[in-house]
Amino acid sequence: MAFREDHLVKNLVRVTLRCNARCVFCNIPPESEPGFEEPDAKTLLRQVARAARQSAGGGIVLSGGEPTLRKEMLEAASTARRSGAAWVEVQTNGLLVAAKTARAMAD
C-alpha cells in the first residue's frame, strides 16, 4: 500500500521510506509501514497533486524516510503549489540539501 488515505488528514505524502541516516530517535523506520511500496515518479506526482487539492488552500507535507532521496522531490513540491497548496513542508534531515537545492526549495 503506497498511498494511505489516513495521511490525507494531515495532507501528508510519504514519498519513500529509504533514508540516508540512522537516527536513534527516528519515528518512521522502514518497518513502521509494512507493505509500503515506493511510488514511481508519475504516481508520486499524482498523489501530491491530489493531497494539494484536498488541502483546501492549506499546505501539504512531503515526508519519508528521507524525501530528498527522491530525484522528483523538487518537482513534487512544484506540483503541490501548482495544484493549490499554499505551502509545502519537506521533512528532511538536511544531509543532501546544498545551497543550490535550498534555493530551489525556497523558490
C-alpha positions in Angstrom: 0.0 0.0 0.0 1.9 3.1 -1.2 -0.7 5.7 -0.6 -2.6 5.8 2.7 -5.9 7.6 2.8 -5.4 8.5 6.5 -2.3 10.5 5.6 -4.6 13.0 3.8 -6.0 14.0 7.2 -2.5 15.6 7.7 -2.1 16.3 4.0 1.0 14.1 4.2 2.5 12.3 1.3 5.1 9.7 2.3 7.4 9.7 -0.7 9.8 7.0 0.4 10.9 5.0 3.5 14.5 5.0 2.4 16.9 7.1 4.5 20.5 8.2 4.4 20.8 8.4 8.2 20.3 6.1 11.1 18.8 8.5 13.7 18.2 6.8 17.0 15.1 8.9 17.5 13.5 8.1 14.1 9.8 7.6 14.4 9.4 6.3 10.8 11.8 3.4 10.4 11.1 1.3 7.3 9.4 -1.4 9.3 6.9 1.1 10.6 4.7 0.8 7.5 4.5 -2.9 6.4 3.6 -3.3 2.8 4.7 0.3 1.8 5.7 0.4 -1.8 7.6 3.5 -3.0 5.5 5.0 -5.8 7.0 5.6 -9.2 7.5 9.2 -10.2 4.2 9.6 -12.1 2.2 8.1 -9.3 4.0 10.2 -6.7 3.2 13.4 -8.6 -0.5 12.3 -8.9 -0.6 11.7 -5.1 1.0 15.1 -4.4 -1.5 16.9 -6.7 -4.4 15.1 -5.0 -3.2 15.9 -1.5 -2.7 19.6 -2.5 -6.2 19.8 -4.0 -7.6 18.3 -0.8 -5.7 20.7 1.4 -8.4 23.3 0.6 -5.9 26.1 0.2 -3.8 24.8 3.1 -0.5 23.1 2.8 1.0 19.6 2.4 3.9 17.7 3.9 6.4 15.7 1.9 7.9 13.1 4.2 9.8 9.9 4.3 12.1 8.3 5.2 14.2 11.0 3.6 12.3 12.7 0.8 15.4 14.3 -0.7 16.5 10.9 -1.8 13.8 11.1 -4.5 15.0 12.9 -7.6 11.4 14.1 -8.1 11.2 15.9 -4.7 11.5 19.4 -6.2 9.1 18.6 -8.9 6.7 17.2 -6.3 6.9 20.5 -4.3 6.2 22.5 -7.5 3.3 20.2 -8.4 1.9 20.8 -4.9 2.0 24.5 -5.3 0.5 24.4 -8.8 -2.3 22.2 -7.5 -3.3 24.6 -4.8 -1.2 24.1 -1.8 -0.4 27.4 0.0 2.7 25.9 1.5 4.8 22.7 1.2 6.7 21.3 4.1 9.6 18.9 3.4 10.5 16.9 6.4 14.2 16.3 5.8 17.3 15.6 7.8 19.1 18.1 5.5 22.1 15.9 4.7 21.5 16.3 0.9 20.4 19.9 0.9 23.2 22.0 -0.5 22.9 25.8 -1.0 21.6 25.3 -4.6 19.0 22.8 -3.5 17.9 25.0 -0.6 17.4 28.0 -3.0 15.3 25.8 -5.4 13.3 24.5 -2.4 12.6 28.1 -1.3 11.5 29.1 -4.8 
